[in-house]
Amino acid sequence: MPKQNSRAVQLAGLGLAGVGVSHFVRPQLFESITVSAFPRDTRQHIYINGGIETAIGLGLAAPKTRRLAILGTVGYLAYLAGNVARNR
């Protein structure tokens, strides 16, 4: 992978990790987004999603764990999409 692409993925991972941490700092920002996938215990799921996004972001930022983090991202998106579809 070219160094420029690697740097971009690293920055994107750190950005995602920052968004994940913000779920804990300002959870109310994520309520309107999260409620469609998790109408019950929404706040708890905001924290769970924040933890997952932080872990995936840090995984993307580190070259050694990037492939695993990409697989985790696919699983996480499927998990979210399934919950949105189920709760419509």
Buried (B, 14 or more C-beta within 10 A) or exposed (E): EEEEEEEEBBEEBBEBBEBBBBBEEEBEEBEEEBBEBBEEEBBEBBBBBBBBBBBBBBBBBEEEBBEEBBEBBEEBEEEBEEBEEEEE
